[in-house]
Amino acid sequence: MILEQPFVQSFIQMGTDGYDLGWHERNGGNLSYRLKPSEVEAVKLELNRNNPWTPIGVQVENLGGEHFLVTGSGRFFRHLSDRPLESLGLIELDETGRNYRIVYGFENGGKPTSELPSHLMNHAVKVAINPDYRIIYHAHTTNLIALTFVLPLQDEVFTRELWEMATECPVVFPEGVGVIGWMVPGSIEIAYATSNKMKDYDLAIWAHHGTFAAGKDFDTTFGLMHTAEKAAEILVKVLSMSPAKAQTIQPQDFRDVADAFGVTLDERFLYTK
């Protein structure tokens, strides 16, 4: 049975964990997972390939023929565990990467998330860089959103401020974070903007809205989002106590951390304040 497959259970667990942290109010946020060939093979007898094709709105040619597990439009993360067949579904892309069809789930008139173009374009970028990438996760991370109202919407500023809040940040996301100014959610324009950021980062922040994370598996992708949001929470508390820090991690300190943990940090984030 599809719902008993480990990748489906991990998908549900990840969404439930995000809900428990307060990142998915009402129908907020979305999640997608690109199936492995062995996983498609394991569930193929339960798939319905008679549904009509629907235009994606963008072309993701390098994802042609792939299958994705996706959360539903207007559906609540809080129901992923108790109403999975309504809350999620499997889609298949045609060989051109222009259209999708529902092959499982999305019961009672459901359909994939309205952010499907952003998800698929992000998947396309990541697969082109490293085919091991399989997850795109969008959540309404409270503190990261709050910071987009007070910090300059610049990759360098957000990266440096988050890195300073927790020593593990430059180890968990050494490439930094990307920031996108406010755009209409679900639009083709924001899909292109996000996929451009994903060429350089695994984490992209939508100003005044939320965060996108990309990863190879459920644990590391969720951990990336969680680490960045925890750093943002610390920064919000610091700024609420004082607009200026009495002391912080300095550029050479970051270089020392990079040497100790074997990561490479971009010098543009290690500017002198």
Solvent accessible surface area in square Angstrom, and as a share of the most:
residue,aa,sasa,rsa
1,M,125,0.56
2,I,1,0.00
3,L,23,0.11
4,E,122,0.55
5,Q,39,0.17
6,P,104,0.65
7,F,9,0.04
8,V,0,0.00
9,Q,92,0.41
10,S,45,0.29
11,F,0,0.00
12,I,17,0.09
13,Q,102,0.45
14,M,6,0.03
15,G,0,0.00
16,T,37,0.22
17,D,49,0.25
18,G,0,0.00
19,Y,79,0.30
20,D,104,0.54
21,L,81,0.40
22,G,48,0.46
23,W,6,0.02
24,H,1,0.00
25,E,95,0.42
26,R,171,0.62
27,N,55,0.28
28,G,9,0.09
29,G,11,0.10
30,N,11,0.06
31,L,0,0.00
32,S,0,0.00
33,Y,9,0.03
34,R,12,0.05
35,L,3,0.01
36,K,92,0.39
37,P,107,0.67
38,S,77,0.50
39,E,29,0.13
40,V,27,0.16
41,E,102,0.46
42,A,64,0.49
43,V,1,0.01
44,K,93,0.40
45,L,165,0.82
46,E,74,0.33
47,L,21,0.10
48,N,65,0.33
49,R,85,0.31
50,N,140,0.72
51,N,51,0.26
52,P,107,0.67
53,W,101,0.35
54,T,56,0.32
55,P,101,0.63
56,I,13,0.07
57,G,55,0.53
58,V,12,0.07
59,Q,74,0.33
60,V,4,0.03
61,E,123,0.55
62,N,76,0.39
63,L,0,0.00
64,G,23,0.22
65,G,26,0.25
66,E,44,0.20
67,H,16,0.07
68,F,0,0.00
69,L,0,0.00
70,V,0,0.00
71,T,5,0.03
72,G,8,0.08
73,S,30,0.20
74,G,43,0.42
75,R,53,0.20
76,F,63,0.26
77,F,5,0.02
78,R,128,0.47
79,H,25,0.11
80,L,1,0.00
81,S,71,0.46
82,D,92,0.48
83,R,119,0.43
84,P,23,0.14
85,L,50,0.25
86,E,49,0.22
87,S,3,0.02
88,L,0,0.00
89,G,0,0.00
90,L,1,0.00
91,I,0,0.00
92,E,22,0.10
93,L,1,0.01
94,D,25,0.13
95,E,137,0.62
96,T,64,0.37
97,G,0,0.00
98,R,131,0.48
99,N,37,0.19
100,Y,22,0.08
101,R,39,0.14
102,I,37,0.19
103,V,2,0.01
104,Y,32,0.12
105,G,20,0.19
106,F,9,0.04
107,E,80,0.36
108,N,117,0.60
109,G,76,0.73
110,G,11,0.11
111,K,118,0.50
112,P,7,0.04
113,T,7,0.04
114,S,74,0.48
115,E,8,0.04
116,L,8,0.04
117,P,15,0.10
118,S,1,0.01
119,H,0,0.00
120,L,0,0.00
121,M,21,0.10
122,N,0,0.00
123,H,3,0.01
124,A,14,0.11
125,V,23,0.13
126,K,11,0.05
127,V,24,0.14
128,A,78,0.61
129,I,102,0.52
130,N,40,0.21
131,P,87,0.55
132,D,84,0.43
133,Y,29,0.11
134,R,32,0.12
135,I,1,0.01
136,I,1,0.01
137,Y,0,0.00
138,H,2,0.01
139,A,0,0.00
140,H,36,0.16
141,T,0,0.00
142,T,85,0.49
143,N,27,0.14
144,L,0,0.00
145,I,34,0.17
146,A,41,0.32
147,L,1,0.01
148,T,4,0.02
149,F,134,0.56
150,V,99,0.57
151,L,27,0.14
152,P,68,0.43
153,L,69,0.35
154,Q,94,0.42
155,D,18,0.09
156,E,57,0.26
157,V,26,0.15
158,F,0,0.00
159,T,0,0.00
160,R,3,0.01
161,E,21,0.09
162,L,0,0.00
163,W,0,0.00
164,E,10,0.05
165,M,25,0.11
166,A,17,0.13
167,T,70,0.41
168,E,96,0.43
169,C,0,0.00
170,P,1,0.00
171,V,43,0.25
172,V,63,0.36
173,F,0,0.00
174,P,29,0.18
175,E,55,0.25
176,G,0,0.00
177,V,0,0.00
178,G,0,0.00
179,V,8,0.05
180,I,11,0.05
181,G,36,0.34
182,W,141,0.50
183,M,55,0.25
184,V,91,0.52
185,P,53,0.33
186,G,27,0.26
187,S,24,0.15
188,I,59,0.30
189,E,110,0.49
190,I,2,0.01
191,A,0,0.00
192,Y,113,0.43
193,A,25,0.20
194,T,0,0.00
195,S,5,0.03
196,N,81,0.41
197,K,49,0.21
198,M,0,0.00
199,K,118,0.50
200,D,95,0.49
201,Y,6,0.02
202,D,26,0.14
203,L,0,0.00
204,A,0,0.00
205,I,0,0.00
206,W,3,0.01
207,A,1,0.01
208,H,68,0.30
209,H,31,0.14
210,G,0,0.00
211,T,0,0.00
212,F,0,0.00
213,A,0,0.00
214,A,2,0.02
215,G,6,0.06
216,K,97,0.41
217,D,63,0.33
218,F,28,0.11
219,D,121,0.63
220,T,82,0.47
221,T,1,0.00
222,F,29,0.12
223,G,28,0.26
224,L,12,0.06
225,M,0,0.00
226,H,76,0.34
227,T,27,0.16
228,A,0,0.00
229,E,12,0.05
230,K,108,0.46
231,A,0,0.00
232,A,0,0.00
233,E,56,0.25
234,I,57,0.29
235,L,0,0.00
236,V,48,0.27
237,K,113,0.48
238,V,35,0.20
239,L,61,0.30
240,S,92,0.59
241,M,153,0.69
242,S,43,0.28
243,P,128,0.81
244,A,72,0.56
245,K,63,0.27
246,A,97,0.75
247,Q,148,0.66
248,T,45,0.26
249,I,39,0.20
250,Q,91,0.40
251,P,18,0.11
252,Q,96,0.43
253,D,59,0.31
254,F,1,0.00
255,R,80,0.29
256,D,75,0.39
257,V,25,0.14
258,A,9,0.07
259,D,119,0.62
260,A,81,0.63
261,F,125,0.52
262,G,70,0.67
263,V,35,0.20
264,T,121,0.70
265,L,18,0.09
266,D,59,0.31
267,E,101,0.45
268,R,101,0.37
269,F,0,0.00
270,L,8,0.04
271,Y,74,0.28
272,T,123,0.71
273,K,128,0.54
